[in-house]
Amino acid sequence: MLIKGLSTLQKIEKIELSTNFPIGPVNVYVLFGEKLTLIDTGLNRELAWKELNNGLLKLGLNLNDIEQIVLTHHHNDHTAMIDWILEENPSIQVFAHQDTEMILKDEDYLEWSSQFFEKLFLEFGLTKEMAYKWAYRKGDRDRYDYLNVNRTLSDGDFVPGLPNWKVIETLGHSQDHISLYNEKEQLFICGDNIIQGIHAGIFLDAPKRGKERSKPLLQYLDNLEKCRKLNVQLTFSGHGPNIENLNEAIDSQLGNIENRAQRVIRTLEKANGVASGFEIIQEMYRGRYENAVITFVFEIVAVLDLLQKRNVVVAEKANGVYQYRLVNYKTTSNKIV
Ligand SMILES: [Zn+2]
């Protein structure tokens, strides 16, 4: 078993690339399949560019040897350097999730996305100024000159040029997240879906124009159970070390999610059982939220989706802002009094 693992490991090489994100470096992987494949590309920074080229050089490769790229999801730390790579080697084939509007930064989608988030932020209780600032900032990102998605991937597809590597759609971290599973070798490349020792970042993405948004934490919980059923010896993450015990890492994510849910309940109890989303954030993350409100909005929206599904919280709109009310608060409060 171990020998089998070792022989396979020689076919996957990790290259760590610097980012200026709090999470630290991002991992990209070189897969020696029928086609030489790069999984993710890193952030477009000079240092990361050097690190990628040096990393390839150590493997006896350069960018002209890369035949295809698979993107796990659209976040900049996984995709942004792709333009530099394609400028150097335009013959590379790019594969990504079937919903490409986020990766391709489709203009119509970004415009709608900003409108969608401005409304969501206002309903969550952010001030008009904050809602506008954060909603329109999100759409204001560098566009790509060279990127094309040559082929889209759906759940259950096998990746061309990578025999035995199957696509597993793993939504929650983003709405275009895919992981790759090799059942034969019991290997899993999971992007940002599960990161050892770091709680799962749950982000909101705007739905397609005119559609309802997804509930990313509910998707994520389903997706963790889906991953638990896989037979995996070794998992390669988008950040941090390889995961040797996937089920343990899944349990740790579930524990974090429950802790956050309990913290939101306690915060609502402190507020007499009812508060807007922004009031919850102000109470939970006082002194910390100001520079990254959007991250906390995503996190708390997601937890409130879960608490509503469990019938612990109901949302009622008053003057355009949702008030989240604990369903059983009265009973609790009477007991205390
Ligand atoms: Zn990500």
py3Dmol code that shows the C-alpha trace and the ligand (Angstrom):
import py3Dmol

protein = """\
ATOM      1  CA  MET A   1       0.000   0.000   0.000  1.00  0.00           C
ATOM      2  CA  LEU A   2       2.751   2.343   1.060  1.00  0.00           C
ATOM      3  CA  ILE A   3       4.858   1.424  -1.951  1.00  0.00           C
ATOM      4  CA  LYS A   4       1.910   2.073  -4.196  1.00  0.00           C
ATOM      5  CA  GLY A   5       1.486   5.477  -2.550  1.00  0.00           C
ATOM      6  CA  LEU A   6       5.125   6.339  -3.012  1.00  0.00           C
ATOM      7  CA  SER A   7       5.198   5.407  -6.646  1.00  0.00           C
ATOM      8  CA  THR A   8       2.201   7.633  -7.255  1.00  0.00           C
ATOM      9  CA  LEU A   9       3.642  10.499  -5.300  1.00  0.00           C
ATOM     10  CA  GLN A  10       6.406  10.782  -7.841  1.00  0.00           C
ATOM     11  CA  LYS A  11       3.738  11.699 -10.351  1.00  0.00           C
ATOM     12  CA  ILE A  12       2.441  14.688  -8.377  1.00  0.00           C
ATOM     13  CA  GLU A  13       4.700  17.560  -7.423  1.00  0.00           C
ATOM     14  CA  LYS A  14       3.719  20.508  -5.292  1.00  0.00           C
ATOM     15  CA  ILE A  15       5.024  24.024  -5.921  1.00  0.00           C
ATOM     16  CA  GLU A  16       4.311  26.658  -3.256  1.00  0.00           C
ATOM     17  CA  LEU A  17       3.723  30.164  -4.568  1.00  0.00           C
ATOM     18  CA  SER A  18       3.704  33.330  -2.469  1.00  0.00           C
ATOM     19  CA  THR A  19       0.583  35.446  -2.130  1.00  0.00           C
ATOM     20  CA  ASN A  20      -0.086  38.611  -0.170  1.00  0.00           C
ATOM     21  CA  PHE A  21      -3.230  37.027   1.287  1.00  0.00           C
ATOM     22  CA  PRO A  22      -3.522  36.302   5.022  1.00  0.00           C
ATOM     23  CA  ILE A  23      -3.768  32.579   4.276  1.00  0.00           C
ATOM     24  CA  GLY A  24      -0.153  32.527   3.046  1.00  0.00           C
ATOM     25  CA  PRO A  25       1.252  30.686   0.018  1.00  0.00           C
ATOM     26  CA  VAL A  26      -0.953  28.799  -2.419  1.00  0.00           C
ATOM     27  CA  ASN A  27      -0.098  25.286  -3.608  1.00  0.00           C
ATOM     28  CA  VAL A  28      -0.102  24.465  -7.306  1.00  0.00           C
ATOM     29  CA  TYR A  29       0.519  20.918  -8.496  1.00  0.00           C
ATOM     30  CA  VAL A  30       2.254  19.393 -11.485  1.00  0.00           C
ATOM     31  CA  LEU A  31       0.637  16.114 -12.543  1.00  0.00           C
ATOM     32  CA  PHE A  32       2.589  13.803 -14.765  1.00  0.00           C
ATOM     33  CA  GLY A  33      -0.355  12.246 -16.593  1.00  0.00           C
ATOM     34  CA  GLU A  34      -0.650  11.474 -20.303  1.00  0.00           C
ATOM     35  CA  LYS A  35      -0.593  15.238 -20.565  1.00  0.00           C
ATOM     36  CA  LEU A  36       1.650  17.292 -18.334  1.00  0.00           C
ATOM     37  CA  THR A  37      -0.868  19.196 -16.252  1.00  0.00           C
ATOM     38  CA  LEU A  38      -0.697  22.129 -13.889  1.00  0.00           C
ATOM     39  CA  ILE A  39      -3.417  22.377 -11.244  1.00  0.00           C
ATOM     40  CA  ASP A  40      -4.049  26.083 -10.474  1.00  0.00           C
ATOM     41  CA  THR A  41      -1.653  28.907 -11.242  1.00  0.00           C
ATOM     42  CA  GLY A  42      -1.100  31.219  -8.274  1.00  0.00           C
ATOM     43  CA  LEU A  43      -1.381  34.966  -7.920  1.00  0.00           C
ATOM     44  CA  ASN A  44       0.097  37.347 -10.501  1.00  0.00           C
ATOM     45  CA  ARG A  45       3.051  38.628  -8.503  1.00  0.00           C
ATOM     46  CA  GLU A  46       6.690  38.785  -9.608  1.00  0.00           C
ATOM     47  CA  LEU A  47       7.789  36.640  -6.676  1.00  0.00           C
ATOM     48  CA  ALA A  48       5.233  33.929  -7.431  1.00  0.00           C
ATOM     49  CA  TRP A  49       6.243  34.008 -11.100  1.00  0.00           C
ATOM     50  CA  LYS A  50       9.872  33.367 -10.141  1.00  0.00           C
ATOM     51  CA  GLU A  51       8.821  30.634  -7.722  1.00  0.00           C
ATOM     52  CA  LEU A  52       6.757  28.898 -10.410  1.00  0.00           C
ATOM     53  CA  ASN A  53       9.536  28.992 -12.980  1.00  0.00           C
ATOM     54  CA  ASN A  54      12.133  27.847 -10.429  1.00  0.00           C
ATOM     55  CA  GLY A  55       9.817  25.116  -9.174  1.00  0.00           C
ATOM     56  CA  LEU A  56       9.366  23.801 -12.711  1.00  0.00           C
ATOM     57  CA  LEU A  57      13.099  24.050 -13.360  1.00  0.00           C
ATOM     58  CA  LYS A  58      13.803  21.838 -10.331  1.00  0.00           C
ATOM     59  CA  LEU A  59      11.552  19.217 -11.941  1.00  0.00           C
ATOM     60  CA  GLY A  60      13.488  19.559 -15.189  1.00  0.00           C
ATOM     61  CA  LEU A  61      10.607  21.439 -16.809  1.00  0.00           C
ATOM     62  CA  ASN A  62       9.649  24.853 -18.054  1.00  0.00           C
ATOM     63  CA  LEU A  63       6.344  26.486 -18.970  1.00  0.00           C
ATOM     64  CA  ASN A  64       6.611  25.311 -22.568  1.00  0.00           C
ATOM     65  CA  ASP A  65       6.361  21.716 -21.352  1.00  0.00           C
ATOM     66  CA  ILE A  66       2.979  22.312 -19.666  1.00  0.00           C
ATOM     67  CA  GLU A  67       0.188  21.003 -21.912  1.00  0.00           C
ATOM     68  CA  GLN A  68      -2.886  21.753 -19.854  1.00  0.00           C
ATOM     69  CA  ILE A  69      -4.103  23.596 -16.787  1.00  0.00           C
ATOM     70  CA  VAL A  70      -7.013  22.660 -14.531  1.00  0.00           C
ATOM     71  CA  LEU A  71      -8.392  25.488 -12.382  1.00  0.00           C
ATOM     72  CA  THR A  72     -10.057  24.361  -9.141  1.00  0.00           C
ATOM     73  CA  HIS A  73     -12.008  27.636  -8.761  1.00  0.00           C
ATOM     74  CA  HIS A  74     -11.947  31.298  -9.701  1.00  0.00           C
ATOM     75  CA  HIS A  75     -10.296  32.898  -6.642  1.00  0.00           C
ATOM     76  CA  ASN A  76      -7.363  35.089  -7.630  1.00  0.00           C
ATOM     77  CA  ASP A  77      -4.752  33.202  -5.628  1.00  0.00           C
ATOM     78  CA  HIS A  78      -5.540  30.143  -7.786  1.00  0.00           C
ATOM     79  CA  THR A  79      -6.027  31.769 -11.183  1.00  0.00           C
ATOM     80  CA  ALA A  80      -4.588  35.239 -11.609  1.00  0.00           C
ATOM     81  CA  MET A  81      -1.165  34.250 -12.979  1.00  0.00           C
ATOM     82  CA  ILE A  82      -2.734  32.284 -15.825  1.00  0.00           C
ATOM     83  CA  ASP A  83      -2.476  35.213 -18.231  1.00  0.00           C
ATOM     84  CA  TRP A  84       1.306  35.387 -17.797  1.00  0.00           C
ATOM     85  CA  ILE A  85       1.575  31.630 -18.334  1.00  0.00           C
ATOM     86  CA  LEU A  86      -0.596  31.692 -21.468  1.00  0.00           C
ATOM     87  CA  GLU A  87       1.323  34.642 -22.853  1.00  0.00           C
ATOM     88  CA  GLU A  88       4.460  32.507 -22.561  1.00  0.00           C
ATOM     89  CA  ASN A  89       2.811  29.328 -23.861  1.00  0.00           C
ATOM     90  CA  PRO A  90      -0.462  29.974 -25.742  1.00  0.00           C
ATOM     91  CA  SER A  91      -0.872  26.308 -26.690  1.00  0.00           C
ATOM     92  CA  ILE A  92      -1.877  25.268 -23.145  1.00  0.00           C
ATOM     93  CA  GLN A  93      -5.435  23.935 -22.900  1.00  0.00           C
ATOM     94  CA  VAL A  94      -7.396  25.270 -19.933  1.00  0.00           C
ATOM     95  CA  PHE A  95     -10.096  23.290 -18.111  1.00  0.00           C
ATOM     96  CA  ALA A  96     -12.440  24.643 -15.455  1.00  0.00           C
ATOM     97  CA  HIS A  97     -15.889  24.225 -13.889  1.00  0.00           C
ATOM     98  CA  GLN A  98     -18.806  24.451 -16.292  1.00  0.00           C
ATOM     99  CA  ASP A  99     -19.930  27.834 -14.871  1.00  0.00           C
ATOM    100  CA  THR A 100     -17.125  29.920 -16.321  1.00  0.00           C
ATOM    101  CA  GLU A 101     -18.500  33.440 -15.785  1.00  0.00           C
ATOM    102  CA  MET A 102     -16.555  33.844 -12.529  1.00  0.00           C
ATOM    103  CA  ILE A 103     -13.240  32.601 -13.910  1.00  0.00           C
ATOM    104  CA  LEU A 104     -13.613  34.556 -17.144  1.00  0.00           C
ATOM    105  CA  LYS A 105     -14.812  37.661 -15.247  1.00  0.00           C
ATOM    106  CA  ASP A 106     -17.712  38.019 -17.660  1.00  0.00           C
ATOM    107  CA  GLU A 107     -18.625  41.720 -17.747  1.00  0.00           C
ATOM    108  CA  ASP A 108     -22.372  41.243 -17.696  1.00  0.00           C
ATOM    109  CA  TYR A 109     -22.053  38.833 -14.771  1.00  0.00           C
ATOM    110  CA  LEU A 110     -19.778  41.187 -12.805  1.00  0.00           C
ATOM    111  CA  GLU A 111     -22.160  44.084 -13.300  1.00  0.00           C
ATOM    112  CA  TRP A 112     -25.096  41.996 -12.102  1.00  0.00           C
ATOM    113  CA  SER A 113     -22.953  40.624  -9.270  1.00  0.00           C
ATOM    114  CA  SER A 114     -22.323  44.147  -7.940  1.00  0.00           C
ATOM    115  CA  GLN A 115     -26.046  44.964  -8.025  1.00  0.00           C
ATOM    116  CA  PHE A 116     -26.826  41.660  -6.340  1.00  0.00           C
ATOM    117  CA  PHE A 117     -24.334  42.270  -3.515  1.00  0.00           C
ATOM    118  CA  GLU A 118     -25.341  45.883  -2.954  1.00  0.00           C
ATOM    119  CA  LYS A 119     -28.910  44.689  -2.317  1.00  0.00           C
ATOM    120  CA  LEU A 120     -27.765  41.785  -0.145  1.00  0.00           C
ATOM    121  CA  PHE A 121     -25.494  44.035   1.947  1.00  0.00           C
ATOM    122  CA  LEU A 122     -28.291  46.580   2.490  1.00  0.00           C
ATOM    123  CA  GLU A 123     -30.684  43.821   3.552  1.00  0.00           C
ATOM    124  CA  PHE A 124     -27.989  42.578   5.909  1.00  0.00           C
ATOM    125  CA  GLY A 125     -27.901  45.967   7.634  1.00  0.00           C
ATOM    126  CA  LEU A 126     -24.750  47.564   6.198  1.00  0.00           C
ATOM    127  CA  THR A 127     -24.902  51.330   5.667  1.00  0.00           C
ATOM    128  CA  LYS A 128     -25.548  52.605   2.133  1.00  0.00           C
ATOM    129  CA  GLU A 129     -21.943  53.789   1.843  1.00  0.00           C
ATOM    130  CA  MET A 130     -20.510  50.460   2.939  1.00  0.00           C
ATOM    131  CA  ALA A 131     -22.884  48.448   0.759  1.00  0.00           C
ATOM    132  CA  TYR A 132     -21.893  50.462  -2.317  1.00  0.00           C
ATOM    133  CA  LYS A 133     -18.185  50.430  -1.529  1.00  0.00           C
ATOM    134  CA  TRP A 134     -17.963  46.672  -0.987  1.00  0.00           C
ATOM    135  CA  ALA A 135     -20.376  45.640  -3.742  1.00  0.00           C
ATOM    136  CA  TYR A 136     -18.631  47.616  -6.443  1.00  0.00           C
ATOM    137  CA  ARG A 137     -15.145  46.861  -5.235  1.00  0.00           C
ATOM    138  CA  LYS A 138     -15.755  43.178  -5.764  1.00  0.00           C
ATOM    139  CA  GLY A 139     -16.374  43.653  -9.475  1.00  0.00           C
ATOM    140  CA  ASP A 140     -13.355  45.867  -9.905  1.00  0.00           C
ATOM    141  CA  ARG A 141     -10.772  43.221 -10.706  1.00  0.00           C
ATOM    142  CA  ASP A 142      -8.131  42.765 -13.381  1.00  0.00           C
ATOM    143  CA  ARG A 143      -9.469  41.254 -16.571  1.00  0.00           C
ATOM    144  CA  TYR A 144      -7.622  38.578 -18.499  1.00  0.00           C
ATOM    145  CA  ASP A 145      -6.237  39.145 -21.992  1.00  0.00           C
ATOM    146  CA  TYR A 146      -5.237  35.572 -22.836  1.00  0.00           C
ATOM    147  CA  LEU A 147      -7.476  33.286 -20.800  1.00  0.00           C
ATOM    148  CA  ASN A 148      -9.931  31.048 -22.582  1.00  0.00           C
ATOM    149  CA  VAL A 149     -11.582  28.013 -21.040  1.00  0.00           C
ATOM    150  CA  ASN A 150     -11.057  25.378 -23.735  1.00  0.00           C
ATOM    151  CA  ARG A 151     -13.160  22.764 -22.048  1.00  0.00           C
ATOM    152  CA  THR A 152     -15.557  22.853 -19.111  1.00  0.00           C
ATOM    153  CA  LEU A 153     -15.787  20.104 -16.528  1.00  0.00           C
ATOM    154  CA  SER A 154     -18.852  18.746 -14.717  1.00  0.00           C
ATOM    155  CA  ASP A 155     -19.254  16.422 -11.765  1.00  0.00           C
ATOM    156  CA  GLY A 156     -18.300  12.880 -12.782  1.00  0.00           C
ATOM    157  CA  ASP A 157     -16.273  13.846 -15.870  1.00  0.00           C
ATOM    158  CA  PHE A 158     -12.835  12.360 -16.302  1.00  0.00           C
ATOM    159  CA  VAL A 159     -10.204  14.983 -17.004  1.00  0.00           C
ATOM    160  CA  PRO A 160      -8.818  14.630 -20.546  1.00  0.00           C
ATOM    161  CA  GLY A 161      -5.163  13.640 -20.495  1.00  0.00           C
ATOM    162  CA  LEU A 162      -5.331  12.524 -16.848  1.00  0.00           C
ATOM    163  CA  PRO A 163      -6.493   8.902 -16.846  1.00  0.00           C
ATOM    164  CA  ASN A 164      -8.360   7.913 -13.660  1.00  0.00           C
ATOM    165  CA  TRP A 165      -8.770  11.482 -12.421  1.00  0.00           C
ATOM    166  CA  LYS A 166     -12.451  12.205 -11.955  1.00  0.00           C
ATOM    167  CA  VAL A 167     -14.060  15.592 -11.349  1.00  0.00           C
ATOM    168  CA  ILE A 168     -15.970  15.959  -8.085  1.00  0.00           C
ATOM    169  CA  GLU A 169     -17.996  19.162  -7.871  1.00  0.00           C
ATOM    170  CA  THR A 170     -17.320  20.595  -4.419  1.00  0.00           C
ATOM    171  CA  LEU A 171     -19.392  23.759  -4.018  1.00  0.00           C
ATOM    172  CA  GLY A 172     -19.436  25.926  -0.906  1.00  0.00           C
ATOM    173  CA  HIS A 173     -16.051  27.620  -0.869  1.00  0.00           C
ATOM    174  CA  SER A 174     -17.097  29.057  -4.237  1.00  0.00           C
ATOM    175  CA  GLN A 175     -19.847  28.358  -6.745  1.00  0.00           C
ATOM    176  CA  ASP A 176     -17.407  26.990  -9.321  1.00  0.00           C
ATOM    177  CA  HIS A 177     -15.253  24.725  -7.173  1.00  0.00           C
ATOM    178  CA  ILE A 178     -14.091  21.357  -8.435  1.00  0.00           C
ATOM    179  CA  SER A 179     -11.835  18.731  -6.899  1.00  0.00           C
ATOM    180  CA  LEU A 180     -10.106  15.816  -8.609  1.00  0.00           C
ATOM    181  CA  TYR A 181     -10.309  12.250  -7.341  1.00  0.00           C
ATOM    182  CA  ASN A 182      -8.234   9.274  -8.377  1.00  0.00           C
ATOM    183  CA  GLU A 183     -10.065   6.252  -7.023  1.00  0.00           C
ATOM    184  CA  LYS A 184      -7.475   3.782  -8.258  1.00  0.00           C
ATOM    185  CA  GLU A 185      -4.595   5.491  -6.461  1.00  0.00           C
ATOM    186  CA  GLN A 186      -6.816   6.821  -3.623  1.00  0.00           C
ATOM    187  CA  LEU A 187      -5.639  10.372  -4.138  1.00  0.00           C
ATOM    188  CA  PHE A 188      -7.643  13.574  -3.891  1.00  0.00           C
ATOM    189  CA  ILE A 189      -6.752  17.081  -5.070  1.00  0.00           C
ATOM    190  CA  CYS A 190      -9.231  19.305  -3.291  1.00  0.00           C
ATOM    191  CA  GLY A 191      -8.334  22.974  -3.898  1.00  0.00           C
ATOM    192  CA  ASP A 192      -9.666  25.124  -1.063  1.00  0.00           C
ATOM    193  CA  ASN A 193     -12.457  22.708  -0.252  1.00  0.00           C
ATOM    194  CA  ILE A 194     -10.662  21.295   2.786  1.00  0.00           C
ATOM    195  CA  ILE A 195      -7.535  22.843   4.262  1.00  0.00           C
ATOM    196  CA  GLN A 196      -5.748  21.236   7.178  1.00  0.00           C
ATOM    197  CA  GLY A 197      -6.126  23.213  10.403  1.00  0.00           C
ATOM    198  CA  ILE A 198      -7.883  26.196   8.839  1.00  0.00           C
ATOM    199  CA  HIS A 199     -11.622  26.610   8.972  1.00  0.00           C
ATOM    200  CA  ALA A 200     -13.314  26.468   5.624  1.00  0.00           C
ATOM    201  CA  GLY A 201     -13.736  29.830   3.979  1.00  0.00           C
ATOM    202  CA  ILE A 202     -17.329  30.063   2.846  1.00  0.00           C
ATOM    203  CA  PHE A 203     -17.776  32.719   0.197  1.00  0.00           C
ATOM    204  CA  LEU A 204     -20.898  33.967  -1.527  1.00  0.00           C
ATOM    205  CA  ASP A 205     -20.956  34.339  -5.288  1.00  0.00           C
ATOM    206  CA  ALA A 206     -23.768  36.030  -7.142  1.00  0.00           C
ATOM    207  CA  PRO A 207     -26.033  33.544  -8.914  1.00  0.00           C
ATOM    208  CA  LYS A 208     -26.629  33.808 -12.633  1.00  0.00           C
ATOM    209  CA  ARG A 209     -28.589  36.962 -13.488  1.00  0.00           C
ATOM    210  CA  GLY A 210     -32.104  36.854 -12.088  1.00  0.00           C
ATOM    211  CA  LYS A 211     -31.623  33.555 -10.224  1.00  0.00           C
ATOM    212  CA  GLU A 212     -31.785  32.923  -6.449  1.00  0.00           C
ATOM    213  CA  ARG A 213     -28.470  32.724  -4.631  1.00  0.00           C
ATOM    214  CA  SER A 214     -27.147  29.403  -3.371  1.00  0.00           C
ATOM    215  CA  LYS A 215     -26.700  28.671   0.314  1.00  0.00           C
ATOM    216  CA  PRO A 216     -22.995  27.894   0.419  1.00  0.00           C
ATOM    217  CA  LEU A 217     -22.766  26.461   3.931  1.00  0.00           C
ATOM    218  CA  LEU A 218     -25.577  23.987   3.237  1.00  0.00           C
ATOM    219  CA  GLN A 219     -23.815  23.025   0.001  1.00  0.00           C
ATOM    220  CA  TYR A 220     -20.564  22.708   1.899  1.00  0.00           C
ATOM    221  CA  LEU A 221     -22.038  20.355   4.505  1.00  0.00           C
ATOM    222  CA  ASP A 222     -23.432  18.121   1.730  1.00  0.00           C
ATOM    223  CA  ASN A 223     -20.120  18.263  -0.022  1.00  0.00           C
ATOM    224  CA  LEU A 224     -18.168  17.207   3.104  1.00  0.00           C
ATOM    225  CA  GLU A 225     -20.390  14.131   3.410  1.00  0.00           C
ATOM    226  CA  LYS A 226     -19.779  13.410  -0.279  1.00  0.00           C
ATOM    227  CA  CYS A 227     -16.004  13.639   0.318  1.00  0.00           C
ATOM    228  CA  ARG A 228     -16.248  11.401   3.386  1.00  0.00           C
ATOM    229  CA  LYS A 229     -17.511   8.597   1.149  1.00  0.00           C
ATOM    230  CA  LEU A 230     -14.419   8.732  -1.044  1.00  0.00           C
ATOM    231  CA  ASN A 231     -11.672   6.243  -0.465  1.00  0.00           C
ATOM    232  CA  VAL A 232      -8.674   8.539   0.038  1.00  0.00           C
ATOM    233  CA  GLN A 233      -5.167   7.906   1.313  1.00  0.00           C
ATOM    234  CA  LEU A 234      -3.699  11.302   0.637  1.00  0.00           C
ATOM    235  CA  THR A 235      -5.264  14.702  -0.077  1.00  0.00           C
ATOM    236  CA  PHE A 236      -3.532  17.627  -1.757  1.00  0.00           C
ATOM    237  CA  SER A 237      -4.917  21.003  -0.654  1.00  0.00           C
ATOM    238  CA  GLY A 238      -4.792  24.458  -2.184  1.00  0.00           C
ATOM    239  CA  HIS A 239      -3.034  25.722   0.952  1.00  0.00           C
ATOM    240  CA  GLY A 240      -1.027  24.136   3.745  1.00  0.00           C
ATOM    241  CA  PRO A 241       0.238  20.575   4.101  1.00  0.00           C
ATOM    242  CA  ASN A 242      -1.103  17.399   2.510  1.00  0.00           C
ATOM    243  CA  ILE A 243      -3.940  15.848   4.490  1.00  0.00           C
ATOM    244  CA  GLU A 244      -3.205  12.318   5.618  1.00  0.00           C
ATOM    245  CA  ASN A 245      -6.512  11.685   7.343  1.00  0.00           C
ATOM    246  CA  LEU A 246      -9.301  13.211   5.314  1.00  0.00           C
ATOM    247  CA  ASN A 247     -12.129  12.132   7.632  1.00  0.00           C
ATOM    248  CA  GLU A 248     -10.403  13.716  10.607  1.00  0.00           C
ATOM    249  CA  ALA A 249     -10.023  16.956   8.638  1.00  0.00           C
ATOM    250  CA  ILE A 250     -13.726  16.782   7.685  1.00  0.00           C
ATOM    251  CA  ASP A 251     -14.711  16.285  11.347  1.00  0.00           C
ATOM    252  CA  SER A 252     -12.591  19.258  12.337  1.00  0.00           C
ATOM    253  CA  GLN A 253     -14.386  21.417   9.719  1.00  0.00           C
ATOM    254  CA  LEU A 254     -17.758  20.246  11.054  1.00  0.00           C
ATOM    255  CA  GLY A 255     -16.657  21.130  14.606  1.00  0.00           C
ATOM    256  CA  ASN A 256     -15.692  24.639  13.486  1.00  0.00           C
ATOM    257  CA  ILE A 257     -19.022  25.132  11.768  1.00  0.00           C
ATOM    258  CA  GLU A 258     -20.936  24.083  14.904  1.00  0.00           C
ATOM    259  CA  ASN A 259     -18.836  26.452  17.041  1.00  0.00           C
ATOM    260  CA  ARG A 260     -19.631  29.349  14.750  1.00  0.00           C
ATOM    261  CA  ALA A 261     -23.329  28.475  14.767  1.00  0.00           C
ATOM    262  CA  GLN A 262     -23.327  28.435  18.581  1.00  0.00           C
ATOM    263  CA  ARG A 263     -21.516  31.787  18.705  1.00  0.00           C
ATOM    264  CA  VAL A 264     -24.166  33.353  16.485  1.00  0.00           C
ATOM    265  CA  ILE A 265     -26.897  31.949  18.753  1.00  0.00           C
ATOM    266  CA  ARG A 266     -25.174  33.367  21.844  1.00  0.00           C
ATOM    267  CA  THR A 267     -24.776  36.737  20.133  1.00  0.00           C
ATOM    268  CA  LEU A 268     -28.491  36.797  19.330  1.00  0.00           C
ATOM    269  CA  GLU A 269     -29.314  35.888  22.937  1.00  0.00           C
ATOM    270  CA  LYS A 270     -27.233  38.845  24.118  1.00  0.00           C
ATOM    271  CA  ALA A 271     -29.239  41.062  21.776  1.00  0.00           C
ATOM    272  CA  ASN A 272     -32.559  40.007  23.314  1.00  0.00           C
ATOM    273  CA  GLY A 273     -33.093  37.381  20.682  1.00  0.00           C
ATOM    274  CA  VAL A 274     -33.126  39.578  17.597  1.00  0.00           C
ATOM    275  CA  ALA A 275     -30.560  41.468  15.500  1.00  0.00           C
ATOM    276  CA  SER A 276     -29.649  42.388  11.951  1.00  0.00           C
ATOM    277  CA  GLY A 277     -26.759  40.583  10.300  1.00  0.00           C
ATOM    278  CA  PHE A 278     -24.480  43.598  10.620  1.00  0.00           C
ATOM    279  CA  GLU A 279     -25.309  43.944  14.327  1.00  0.00           C
ATOM    280  CA  ILE A 280     -24.270  40.319  14.778  1.00  0.00           C
ATOM    281  CA  ILE A 281     -20.965  41.018  13.024  1.00  0.00           C
ATOM    282  CA  GLN A 282     -20.323  44.162  15.069  1.00  0.00           C
ATOM    283  CA  GLU A 283     -20.860  42.240  18.284  1.00  0.00           C
ATOM    284  CA  MET A 284     -18.915  39.119  17.282  1.00  0.00           C
ATOM    285  CA  TYR A 285     -15.963  40.754  15.570  1.00  0.00           C
ATOM    286  CA  ARG A 286     -15.688  44.154  17.242  1.00  0.00           C
ATOM    287  CA  GLY A 287     -12.355  45.786  16.394  1.00  0.00           C
ATOM    288  CA  ARG A 288     -11.657  43.206  13.687  1.00  0.00           C
ATOM    289  CA  TYR A 289     -14.373  43.465  11.073  1.00  0.00           C
ATOM    290  CA  GLU A 290     -13.749  46.988   9.770  1.00  0.00           C
ATOM    291  CA  ASN A 291     -11.094  46.120   7.189  1.00  0.00           C
ATOM    292  CA  ALA A 292     -12.724  42.975   5.913  1.00  0.00           C
ATOM    293  CA  VAL A 293     -16.466  43.384   6.485  1.00  0.00           C
ATOM    294  CA  ILE A 294     -17.242  41.381   3.374  1.00  0.00           C
ATOM    295  CA  THR A 295     -15.539  38.223   4.703  1.00  0.00           C
ATOM    296  CA  PHE A 296     -17.583  38.381   7.883  1.00  0.00           C
ATOM    297  CA  VAL A 297     -20.797  39.106   5.968  1.00  0.00           C
ATOM    298  CA  PHE A 298     -20.263  35.952   3.906  1.00  0.00           C
ATOM    299  CA  GLU A 299     -19.513  33.918   7.000  1.00  0.00           C
ATOM    300  CA  ILE A 300     -22.540  35.100   8.968  1.00  0.00           C
ATOM    301  CA  VAL A 301     -24.963  34.956   6.023  1.00  0.00           C
ATOM    302  CA  ALA A 302     -23.884  31.340   5.627  1.00  0.00           C
ATOM    303  CA  VAL A 303     -24.348  30.484   9.317  1.00  0.00           C
ATOM    304  CA  LEU A 304     -27.764  32.200   9.355  1.00  0.00           C
ATOM    305  CA  ASP A 305     -28.809  30.104   6.334  1.00  0.00           C
ATOM    306  CA  LEU A 306     -27.971  27.020   8.392  1.00  0.00           C
ATOM    307  CA  LEU A 307     -29.774  28.242  11.524  1.00  0.00           C
ATOM    308  CA  GLN A 308     -32.851  29.057   9.442  1.00  0.00           C
ATOM    309  CA  LYS A 309     -32.801  25.610   7.895  1.00  0.00           C
ATOM    310  CA  ARG A 310     -32.667  24.127  11.387  1.00  0.00           C
ATOM    311  CA  ASN A 311     -35.608  26.359  12.422  1.00  0.00           C
ATOM    312  CA  VAL A 312     -33.504  27.944  15.158  1.00  0.00           C
ATOM    313  CA  VAL A 313     -33.736  31.400  13.573  1.00  0.00           C
ATOM    314  CA  VAL A 314     -36.342  33.145  11.432  1.00  0.00           C
ATOM    315  CA  ALA A 315     -35.690  36.184   9.237  1.00  0.00           C
ATOM    316  CA  GLU A 316     -38.217  39.014   9.143  1.00  0.00           C
ATOM    317  CA  LYS A 317     -37.747  42.079   6.964  1.00  0.00           C
ATOM    318  CA  ALA A 318     -38.300  45.491   8.581  1.00  0.00           C
ATOM    319  CA  ASN A 319     -37.559  48.729   6.690  1.00  0.00           C
ATOM    320  CA  GLY A 320     -35.624  46.807   4.057  1.00  0.00           C
ATOM    321  CA  VAL A 321     -33.317  45.071   6.565  1.00  0.00           C
ATOM    322  CA  TYR A 322     -33.623  41.465   7.719  1.00  0.00           C
ATOM    323  CA  GLN A 323     -33.977  40.963  11.452  1.00  0.00           C
ATOM    324  CA  TYR A 324     -32.880  37.525  12.565  1.00  0.00           C
ATOM    325  CA  ARG A 325     -34.922  36.261  15.503  1.00  0.00           C
ATOM    326  CA  LEU A 326     -34.211  33.261  17.697  1.00  0.00           C
ATOM    327  CA  VAL A 327     -37.292  31.074  17.574  1.00  0.00           C
ATOM    328  CA  ASN A 328     -37.056  29.812  21.158  1.00  0.00           C
ATOM    329  CA  TYR A 329     -35.670  32.916  22.757  1.00  0.00           C
ATOM    330  CA  LYS A 330     -38.709  33.747  24.904  1.00  0.00           C
ATOM    331  CA  THR A 331     -38.566  30.432  26.723  1.00  0.00           C
ATOM    332  CA  THR A 332     -34.859  30.840  27.407  1.00  0.00           C
ATOM    333  CA  SER A 333     -35.319  34.414  28.588  1.00  0.00           C
ATOM    334  CA  ASN A 334     -38.175  33.480  30.961  1.00  0.00           C
ATOM    335  CA  LYS A 335     -36.044  30.759  32.469  1.00  0.00           C
ATOM    336  CA  ILE A 336     -33.247  33.202  33.209  1.00  0.00           C
ATOM    337  CA  VAL A 337     -35.627  35.757  34.711  1.00  0.00           C
TER     338      VAL A 337
END
"""
ligand_1 = """\
1
ZN
Zn -10.352 30.023 -2.672
"""
view = py3Dmol.view(width=600, height=400)
view.addModel(protein, "pdb")
view.setStyle({"model": 0}, {"cartoon": {"style": "trace"}})
view.addModel(ligand_1, "xyz")
view.setStyle({"model": 1}, {"stick": {}})
view.zoomTo()
view.show()
